[in-house]
Each structure stands twice: as structure tokens, then as C-alpha cells.
Amino acid sequence: MRSLAVIYGLQGPKLTAAEKTFFRDARPWGFILFSRNIETPSQVSALTQSLREVVGRNCLIFIDQEGGRVQRLKPPHWHNYPSLGHVTSQFHISPKKIRRAVFLHHRLIAADLRALGITANCSPVLDIPVEGADPIISDRALGSSAKDVIDLAQPAMAGLMTGGVAPVIKHIPGHGRATVDSHKALPFITNWLPKLLASDFKPFIELNHAPMAMTAHLIVESIDSKTPVTLSKKCISFIRNRMNYDGLLMSDDLDMKALSGDLTTITRKALTAGCDIALQCSGKLPAMVEVAKGSRYLDGKPLQRARMAELCAEDPREFDYDAAFNEYLELIDLGSRAA
């Protein structure tokens, strides 16, 4: 059965009759959950099961569960994980222990997600924040240098995949210099290309074996001065050929204010530019219909990449959750005392 090259959000904690009908007909490749979809563990488990039933396949179900400001699963049913900026703040003092803490942070999150039927996490963030940038990245980052981000992204991805959750690196080719939040406006990156290759782009180049990457909604003037990365054939070609990324490339949310125009046209442009999958998160049915009109069914190379990404969400390895959580608490407490 063919799948539409789309990941959709949904409106609430359970599927409506209209959503069931639409998803059954549209057959999206995957879904993404937000806080509006989450109440209790049993409710989320029932929701993920119903999503898979309605499309008739064991599709990937995504979430943004980084820790800190960006986590959809929260107390009282789930742990309140600190930001990655907090976890990694003492990396240069205790590199081995902080690598372990980053691994456990993601391994524990993976266990939380798998228990609910969630099999893909839009994490880790490989963007490198710089002074004067918009705070949208800030403490979500793994580090403040390409070297540190590359070093710590490896255990982050390993933690997710050993837990049976496919990671999504973001926001390729790099969002750290953006001076505006792309949820609200279109950022422009004006720096010289060699500088970007040596810094902002470098983590994505080194982590080009990641199964999935999410595009940045911004203009990189040294590559394409007119069109945002997500919609730019020049930028997607650069990501594929200069950055050597051959995993599944998904757009950031097409509803964000950085992109202008109707959703049908935006979706068509993103897929024509070279994105494999269009992400649309609002959960509003009229918007989903517009995206479906601009989409297409997965085939060829995009389908191969999608299948490879699905393989990264295989059954998790054995794991002592309580022992790992206690070790994690000791490691992040060590970081707090050192600070």
C-alpha cells in the first residue's frame, strides 16, 4: 500500500470521525504528536494504536521530546528532563561522564516513547547558537562549537536508536545564526559560505549518516539568496551533494510563518525542491487537505530512504530503566555541583 509523502499532526487526544476518514483515504507516511494530543499514558498508547490501525501499517509516529523547553511528555506522568544545554554544560570538565549523561538522557526518553508506541523523535538539535542570535535554539543546543556538537550528537543518536526510536537531526543545514524565530518570520543567513562550512554546517556533514534530517526554514544567501532552504532546489542539492546527506529529508512544519503562500503550493515546492517528506503540524483538517493536494505518493529514492528510517526504530535492546535513571541523576547532579 502506497503512502503519501506527508507527516500530519492531529487535533486532540483521540481521533475524530473526520480524521479517521481522511487519514484512511490519504494514507500519510507518519504522524506527529503535540501536547494537545497527550493526557495519560493509556490514552497516548490508545491513540498511537488507532493511528496505525487507520493507515493499516506500522507507521512511524513522531514527537519533539528534547528536554527543557521542548518536551511534549511532562509531569505528572513523565519526567521533567532538563535541557541539553544544562546536561552538557560541564562537558569540558568531565567529557566522559557528560557523554554518558547525554546517552542516558536519550535512552531514557526513548524508553518513555516506546512504551507509548512513539517511534521517532525530532532530536537531537545540531544547530550551534551564536551571540546575538534569536533564543529559539539557545539551551536546546548540544554545545557552542561544531566539535562539541559532533562529539555529543553521537551518544544522543545512539541513545535513541538503542531504545528503538529513530532520531531526526535538525535543522539542516544550520539554524544557529538566525536572528529571528522561523515560527514567526523568515531568517536570513548572510555569512560567507566557507565560514558556514567550517562551523554551522559541519555537524550535519559529520552526522550525515543520520536516518532523518529536518530542514531549516531560512535563507542562506551564499547558496540561494531568494528561496528558503525547504523550498530551494539549490539548497537541497547542496545538502545532498556538498554535505553528502543521503538520509530521509523532511521539512520543518509547513505552517510556520517563515514560509509564505498557500499550503498546496508550499507542499508542492518542498517536494519538488527535493524534500522527501512534508511535515504539517496544525491538526486542522482543511489545512491537511490542502497539503494532500500538493503532495504525492512515496516511490523511488524517497521510498528507499523512508524504509531505511523505519528500520532505525526496531525493537529496543534490554535496558534497566531504574538503574539508568539513578545513574543519570547522579551525572547531571555532578554537573550542577561542578557549575
HUWO-V843371 format. One record per residue. N is the residue number from 1. RES is the residue in one letter. OMEGA is omega in whole degrees, -180 to 180 (none if undefined). D_FIRST is the distance of its C-alpha to the first C-alpha in Angstrom with 2 decimals. Layout:
n res omega d_first
N RES OMEGA D_FIRST
N RES OMEGA D_FIRST
This chain:
n res omega d_first
1 M -177 0.00
2 R 180 3.79
3 S 175 6.65
4 L -175 10.08
5 A -175 12.84
6 V 165 14.77
7 I -177 16.34
8 Y 163 17.97
9 G 177 21.04
10 L -164 21.90
11 Q -170 25.23
12 G -175 26.71
13 P 174 26.79
14 K -179 24.47
15 L 173 21.71
16 T 178 23.19
17 A -180 22.05
18 A 178 21.34
19 E 179 19.22
20 K -180 17.13
21 T -178 16.58
22 F -178 15.92
23 F 179 13.49
24 R -180 11.51
25 D -176 11.50
26 A 180 11.36
27 R 177 8.69
28 P -179 10.98
29 W -178 10.65
30 G 180 13.72
31 F 176 16.85
32 I -178 20.56
33 L 177 23.39
34 F -178 26.99
35 S -180 30.26
36 R -178 29.64
37 N -168 26.76
38 I 176 28.92
39 E -178 31.65
40 T 178 31.85
41 P -179 30.05
42 S 179 29.04
43 Q -180 27.77
44 V 178 25.62
45 S 178 24.19
46 A -180 23.35
47 L -179 21.77
48 T 177 19.46
49 Q -178 18.46
50 S 177 17.82
51 L 180 15.68
52 R 178 13.33
53 E -174 13.52
54 V 177 12.79
55 V 175 9.41
56 G 179 8.64
57 R -180 8.77
58 N -175 11.94
59 C 172 11.93
60 L 173 15.21
61 I -171 17.80
62 F 173 20.67
63 I 170 24.33
64 D -179 27.59
65 Q -178 29.87
66 E -166 32.52
67 G -180 35.71
68 G -176 38.62
69 R -174 37.83
70 V 172 34.06
71 Q -177 32.78
72 R 176 30.84
73 L -172 31.71
74 K 174 35.47
75 P 12 38.39
76 P -175 39.23
77 H -178 36.04
78 W -180 35.37
79 H 172 37.68
80 N -176 38.94
81 Y 177 38.31
82 P 176 40.65
83 S 176 39.62
84 L 176 38.99
85 G 177 42.12
86 H -177 44.11
87 V -173 42.65
88 T -172 43.37
89 S -179 46.69
90 Q -176 48.78
91 F -177 46.78
92 H 177 49.80
93 I -177 52.00
94 S -173 49.75
95 P -178 46.89
96 K -179 45.93
97 K 180 45.90
98 I 173 43.98
99 R 178 41.28
100 R 179 41.05
101 A 179 41.00
102 V 177 38.11
103 F -177 36.15
104 L 177 36.95
105 H -178 36.21
106 H 178 32.60
107 R 178 32.33
108 L 176 33.59
109 I 178 31.27
110 A 179 28.32
111 A 177 29.59
112 D -176 29.89
113 L -178 26.32
114 R 179 24.73
115 A -178 26.78
116 L -177 24.99
117 G 177 21.40
118 I -168 21.60
119 T 177 20.35
120 A -178 21.20
121 N 177 24.58
122 C -175 25.65
123 S 8 28.67
124 P 173 30.97
125 V 178 32.78
126 L 178 34.23
127 D -180 36.22
128 I -179 39.99
129 P 177 42.06
130 V 180 45.32
131 E 180 48.45
132 G 179 48.29
133 A 174 44.50
134 D -176 42.85
135 P -178 42.51
136 I 177 38.76
137 I 177 38.32
138 S -172 41.73
139 D 172 41.51
140 R -175 37.75
141 A 176 38.43
142 L -179 38.83
143 G -178 42.04
144 S 176 44.20
145 S 179 44.03
146 A -178 41.39
147 K -178 42.82
148 D -179 42.50
149 V 179 38.98
150 I -179 37.81
151 D -174 39.67
152 L 177 38.30
153 A -179 34.69
154 Q 178 34.33
155 P 177 35.16
156 A 179 33.16
157 M 180 29.92
158 A 179 30.94
159 G 179 31.57
160 L -174 28.10
161 M 176 26.25
162 T 175 28.54
163 G 176 27.70
164 G 180 23.95
165 V -179 23.37
166 A 180 22.05
167 P 173 24.70
168 V 176 24.62
169 I -177 27.86
170 K 3 29.26
171 H -173 30.45
172 I 10 30.24
173 P 179 32.61
174 G -175 34.96
175 H -169 35.93
176 G -178 39.17
177 R -176 41.60
178 A -179 40.25
179 T 172 43.16
180 V 178 41.10
181 D -177 38.12
182 S 170 35.06
183 H -172 34.06
184 K -176 37.19
185 A -178 37.93
186 L 177 37.08
187 P 175 38.79
188 F 175 40.42
189 I -171 40.97
190 T -174 44.04
191 N 178 44.87
192 W -175 45.52
193 L 179 42.52
194 P 178 44.34
195 K 179 45.03
196 L 179 41.42
197 L -178 40.33
198 A -176 42.96
199 S -173 42.12
200 D -176 39.25
201 F -169 36.72
202 K 178 37.88
203 P -180 35.91
204 F 176 32.61
205 I -179 33.78
206 E -180 34.79
207 L -176 31.64
208 N 173 29.33
209 H 179 27.61
210 A -176 26.07
211 P -179 22.27
212 M 175 22.05
213 A 179 24.63
214 M -178 25.18
215 T 173 27.11
216 A 174 30.50
217 H 177 31.24
218 L 177 34.59
219 I 173 36.45
220 V -170 37.74
221 E -179 40.57
222 S 177 41.17
223 I 179 37.70
224 D -173 36.92
225 S -173 39.61
226 K -169 37.84
227 T 177 34.16
228 P -177 32.62
229 V -175 30.76
230 T -175 27.34
231 L -171 27.80
232 S 175 29.87
233 K 180 28.86
234 K -178 32.12
235 C 179 31.44
236 I 175 27.89
237 S 177 29.30
238 F 179 32.11
239 I -178 29.83
240 R -169 27.92
241 N 179 31.03
242 R 179 34.04
243 M 175 32.62
244 N 177 30.32
245 Y -178 27.38
246 D 174 24.17
247 G 180 22.03
248 L -178 19.46
249 L 179 21.44
250 M 178 20.80
251 S 162 23.16
252 D -175 25.57
253 D -178 25.34
254 L 178 25.38
255 D -175 27.68
256 M -174 30.51
257 K 178 33.73
258 A 180 33.84
259 L -179 31.47
260 S -180 32.72
261 G 179 31.24
262 D -173 28.59
263 L 178 25.20
264 T 180 23.34
265 T 180 25.63
266 I 180 25.59
267 T -180 21.80
268 R -180 21.85
269 K -180 24.80
270 A -179 23.35
271 L 177 20.25
272 T 179 22.53
273 A 179 25.04
274 G 171 22.70
275 C 178 21.16
276 D -173 17.63
277 I 174 16.92
278 A 179 18.88
279 L 179 20.33
280 Q -161 21.66
281 C -168 23.53
282 S -175 25.65
283 G 179 23.57
284 K -172 25.00
285 L 178 22.73
286 P 178 24.39
287 A 179 23.94
288 M 177 20.21
289 V 179 19.92
290 E 178 21.99
291 V 179 19.83
292 A 179 16.65
293 K -179 18.81
294 G -175 19.62
295 S 178 16.30
296 R 179 13.61
297 Y 178 10.09
298 L 171 10.34
299 D 178 11.22
300 G -177 14.38
301 K 176 16.72
302 P 178 15.27
303 L 177 12.00
304 Q 179 14.50
305 R 179 16.56
306 A 179 13.89
307 R 177 13.21
308 M 178 17.01
309 A 179 17.57
310 E 180 15.48
311 L 179 17.71
312 C 177 20.70
313 A 178 19.98
314 E -176 20.57
315 D -178 23.05
316 P 174 26.38
317 R 178 29.62
318 E -170 32.45
319 F 175 34.34
320 D -173 37.51
321 Y -175 36.76
322 D 179 40.31
323 A 180 42.04
324 A -179 39.81
325 F 177 40.40
326 N 176 44.15
327 E 179 44.19
328 Y 179 42.28
329 L 178 44.85
330 E -178 47.68
331 L -179 46.29
332 I 174 45.74
333 D 176 49.12
334 L 178 50.68
335 G -179 49.33
336 S 179 50.83
337 R 180 54.21
338 A -179 54.26
339 A none 53.66
